[in-house]
Each structure stands twice: as C-alpha cells, then as structure tokens.
Amino acid sequence: MTNKKKTEEQGFHFEAAMNQIESIVKILEENKTNDIDSLLHYFEEGSDLIKKCYDYLEHAETRIHSITKNTQSEKRDDES
C-alpha cells in the first residue's frame, strides 16, 4: 500500500484540503457573512488545513530526500 493511500485512509486528502482552503479564502475575501463568529470559524478552519497541508508536504520532502540519498548510495555501491 502506498503512503498516499495510507494518508487518505487516515482521513487526509491533500487535493481536497487545497480545494477547501480555496473555498474558504473566497468566502473570506467576499465577506459573505457579517457574523464575526462565522468569519473566525472559517479563518480557524483554513489555518488548520494550511498546517495539515504544510505538514504533509514537509513529510513528502523528507521522503524524497531519503529516496534520493538511498538511490545515490546504491549508485555508488554499483560503481565500486
């Protein structure tokens, strides 16, 4: 099972989160509500989603570095 599938099974879908962030930004930009509690809720929800997306991308970057490092190490071993 791929890590993407594992992450999705755990309930986080990066693309869906990005789409939701875009929707929240539109709501906040258009100020579709005058209720401060609603605005704060959208802001908090957007902030949480941004944090989750950032963590997801940070984890992906770490994995890429690890894979690249392993690939380079194997290449050097093959050349020896």
MARBA-3410 file (N, C-alpha, C, O; in Angstrom, 1 decimal):
80
0.8,-1.2,0.0,0.0,0.0,0.0,0.9,1.2,0.0,1.9,1.3,0.8 ~ 0.6,2.2,-0.8,1.4,3.4,-0.9,1.1,4.3,0.3,0.0,4.2,0.9 ~ 2.0,5.2,0.5,1.8,6.1,1.7,0.7,7.1,1.4,0.0,7.5,2.3 ~ 0.5,7.4,0.1,-0.6,8.3,-0.3,-1.9,7.6,0.1,-2.8,8.3,0.7 ~ -2.1,6.3,-0.2,-3.3,5.6,0.2,-3.4,5.6,1.7,-4.5,5.7,2.2
-2.3,5.3,2.4,-2.4,5.3,3.9,-2.9,6.6,4.4,-3.7,6.6,5.3 ~ -2.3,7.7,3.9,-2.7,9.0,4.4,-4.2,9.3,4.1,-4.9,9.8,4.9 ~ -4.6,8.9,2.9,-6.0,9.1,2.5,-6.9,8.3,3.4,-8.0,8.7,3.8 ~ -6.5,7.1,3.8,-7.3,6.2,4.6,-7.4,6.8,6.0,-8.4,6.6,6.7 ~ -6.4,7.5,6.4,-6.4,8.2,7.7,-7.3,9.4,7.7,-7.4,10.1,8.7
-7.8,9.8,6.6,-8.8,10.9,6.5,-8.2,12.2,6.0,-8.9,13.2,6.0 ~ -7.0,12.2,5.5,-6.5,13.5,4.9,-6.3,13.3,3.5,-5.5,12.4,3.0 ~ -6.9,14.2,2.7,-6.7,14.2,1.2,-6.2,15.6,0.9,-6.9,16.6,1.0 ~ -4.9,15.6,0.4,-4.3,16.9,0.1,-5.1,17.7,-0.9,-5.3,18.9,-0.6 ~ -5.4,17.1,-2.0,-6.1,17.9,-3.0,-7.5,18.4,-2.5,-7.8,19.6,-2.8
-8.2,17.6,-1.7,-9.5,18.1,-1.2,-9.2,19.2,-0.2,-10.0,20.2,-0.1 ~ -8.2,19.1,0.6,-7.8,20.2,1.6,-7.5,21.5,0.8,-7.9,22.6,1.3 ~ -6.8,21.4,-0.2,-6.4,22.6,-1.0,-7.7,23.2,-1.6,-7.8,24.5,-1.6 ~ -8.6,22.4,-2.1,-9.8,22.9,-2.7,-10.7,23.6,-1.6,-11.3,24.7,-1.8 ~ -10.7,23.0,-0.4,-11.4,23.6,0.7,-10.8,24.9,1.2,-11.5,25.9,1.5
-9.5,25.0,1.2,-8.8,26.3,1.5,-9.2,27.3,0.5,-9.4,28.5,0.9 ~ -9.2,27.0,-0.8,-9.6,28.0,-1.8,-11.0,28.5,-1.6,-11.3,29.7,-1.7 ~ -11.9,27.6,-1.2,-13.3,28.0,-0.9,-13.4,28.9,0.3,-14.1,29.9,0.2 ~ -12.6,28.6,1.3,-12.6,29.4,2.5,-12.0,30.8,2.2,-12.6,31.8,2.6 ~ -11.0,30.9,1.4,-10.4,32.2,1.0,-11.4,33.0,0.3,-11.6,34.2,0.5
-12.2,32.4,-0.7,-13.2,33.1,-1.4,-14.3,33.7,-0.5,-14.7,34.8,-0.6 ~ -14.7,32.8,0.5,-15.7,33.3,1.4,-15.2,34.5,2.2,-15.9,35.5,2.4 ~ -13.9,34.4,2.7,-13.4,35.5,3.5,-13.2,36.7,2.6,-13.4,37.8,3.1 ~ -12.7,36.5,1.4,-12.5,37.7,0.5,-13.8,38.4,0.2,-13.9,39.6,0.1 ~ -14.8,37.6,-0.1,-16.1,38.2,-0.5,-16.9,38.6,0.7,-18.0,39.3,0.6
-16.4,38.3,1.9,-17.1,38.6,3.1,-18.6,38.3,3.1,-19.5,39.2,3.3 ~ -18.9,37.0,2.7,-20.3,36.6,2.5,-21.1,36.6,3.8,-22.3,36.4,3.8 ~ -20.4,36.8,4.9,-21.1,36.8,6.2,-20.6,37.9,7.1,-19.4,38.3,7.0 ~ -21.5,38.5,7.8,-21.1,39.6,8.7,-20.9,39.2,10.1,-20.6,39.9,11.0 ~ -21.2,37.9,10.3,-21.1,37.3,11.7,-19.6,37.0,12.0,-19.0,36.2,11.3
-19.1,37.7,13.0,-17.7,37.6,13.3,-17.4,36.2,13.8,-16.3,35.7,13.5 ~ -18.3,35.5,14.4,-18.0,34.1,14.8,-17.9,33.2,13.6,-17.1,32.3,13.6 ~ -18.7,33.4,12.6,-18.5,32.6,11.3,-17.2,32.9,10.7,-16.5,32.0,10.2 ~ -16.8,34.2,10.6,-15.5,34.6,10.0,-14.4,33.9,10.8,-13.4,33.4,10.1 ~ -14.4,34.0,12.1,-13.4,33.4,12.9,-13.3,31.8,12.7,-12.3,31.2,12.6
-14.5,31.2,12.5,-14.6,29.8,12.3,-13.9,29.5,11.0,-13.1,28.5,10.9 ~ -14.2,30.2,9.9,-13.6,30.0,8.6,-12.1,30.2,8.7,-11.3,29.4,8.1 ~ -11.7,31.2,9.3,-10.3,31.5,9.5,-9.5,30.4,10.2,-8.5,30.0,9.8 ~ -10.1,29.9,11.3,-9.5,28.9,12.1,-9.5,27.6,11.2,-8.4,26.9,11.3 ~ -10.5,27.3,10.6,-10.6,26.1,9.7,-9.5,26.1,8.6,-8.8,25.2,8.4
-9.4,27.3,8.0,-8.4,27.5,6.9,-7.0,27.3,7.5,-6.1,26.7,6.9 ~ -6.7,27.9,8.6,-5.4,27.8,9.3,-5.1,26.4,9.6,-3.9,25.9,9.4 ~ -6.0,25.6,10.1,-5.8,24.2,10.4,-5.5,23.4,9.2,-4.6,22.6,9.1 ~ -6.2,23.7,8.1,-6.0,23.0,6.8,-4.6,23.3,6.2,-3.9,22.5,5.7 ~ -4.2,24.6,6.3,-2.9,25.0,5.8,-1.8,24.3,6.6,-0.8,23.8,6.0
-2.0,24.2,7.9,-1.0,23.5,8.7,-0.9,22.0,8.3,0.2,21.5,8.2 ~ -2.0,21.4,8.1,-2.0,19.9,7.7,-1.4,19.8,6.3,-0.6,18.8,6.1 ~ -1.6,20.7,5.4,-1.0,20.6,4.1,0.5,20.8,4.2,1.3,20.1,3.5 ~ 0.9,21.8,5.0,2.3,22.1,5.2,3.0,20.8,5.8,4.1,20.4,5.3 ~ 2.4,20.2,6.8,3.0,19.0,7.4,3.1,17.9,6.4,4.1,17.1,6.3
2.0,17.7,5.5,2.0,16.7,4.5,3.2,16.9,3.5,3.9,16.0,3.2 ~ 3.3,18.2,3.1,4.4,18.5,2.1,5.8,18.3,2.7,6.7,17.9,2.1 ~ 5.9,18.7,4.0,7.2,18.5,4.7,7.5,17.0,4.8,8.7,16.7,4.6 ~ 6.6,16.2,5.1,6.8,14.8,5.2,7.2,14.2,3.8,8.1,13.4,3.7 ~ 6.5,14.7,2.7,6.9,14.3,1.4,8.3,14.7,1.0,9.0,13.9,0.4
8.7,15.9,1.4,10.0,16.3,1.1,11.1,15.5,1.8,12.1,15.1,1.2 ~ 10.8,15.1,3.1,11.7,14.2,3.8,11.8,12.9,3.1,12.9,12.3,3.0 ~ 10.7,12.3,2.7,10.8,11.1,2.0,11.6,11.2,0.7,12.3,10.2,0.3 ~ 11.4,12.3,-0.1,12.1,12.4,-1.3,13.6,12.5,-1.1,14.4,11.9,-1.8 ~ 14.0,13.2,0.0,15.4,13.3,0.3,16.0,11.9,0.7,17.1,11.6,0.3
15.2,11.2,1.4,15.6,9.8,1.8,15.7,8.9,0.6,16.7,8.2,0.5 ~ 14.8,8.9,-0.3,14.8,8.1,-1.5,16.0,8.5,-2.4,16.8,7.7,-2.9 ~ 16.2,9.8,-2.5,17.4,10.3,-3.3,18.7,9.9,-2.7,19.6,9.4,-3.4 ~ 18.8,10.0,-1.4,20.0,9.6,-0.7,20.3,8.1,-0.9,21.4,7.7,-1.2 ~ 19.2,7.3,-0.8,19.4,5.8,-0.9,19.8,5.5,-2.4,20.6,4.6,-2.6
19.2,6.2,-3.3,19.5,5.9,-4.7,20.9,6.3,-5.0,21.6,5.5,-5.7 ~ 21.4,7.4,-4.5,22.8,7.8,-4.7,23.7,6.8,-4.1,24.8,6.5,-4.6 ~ 23.4,6.4,-2.9,24.2,5.4,-2.2,24.3,4.1,-3.0,25.4,3.5,-3.1 ~ 23.2,3.6,-3.5,23.2,2.4,-4.3,24.0,2.6,-5.6,24.7,1.6,-6.0 ~ 23.9,3.7,-6.2,24.6,4.0,-7.4,26.1,3.9,-7.1,26.9,3.4,-7.9
26.6,4.5,-6.0,28.0,4.4,-5.7,28.4,3.0,-5.4,29.5,2.6,-5.7 ~ 27.6,2.2,-4.7,27.9,0.8,-4.5,28.1,0.0,-5.7,28.9,-0.8,-5.8 ~ 27.2,0.3,-6.7,27.3,-0.4,-8.0,28.5,0.0,-8.8,29.1,-0.8,-9.5 ~ 29.0,1.2,-8.6,30.2,1.7,-9.3,31.5,1.1,-8.7,32.6,1.1,-9.3 ~ 31.4,0.6,-7.4,32.6,0.1,-6.7,33.0,-1.2,-7.2,34.0,-1.8,-6.7
END
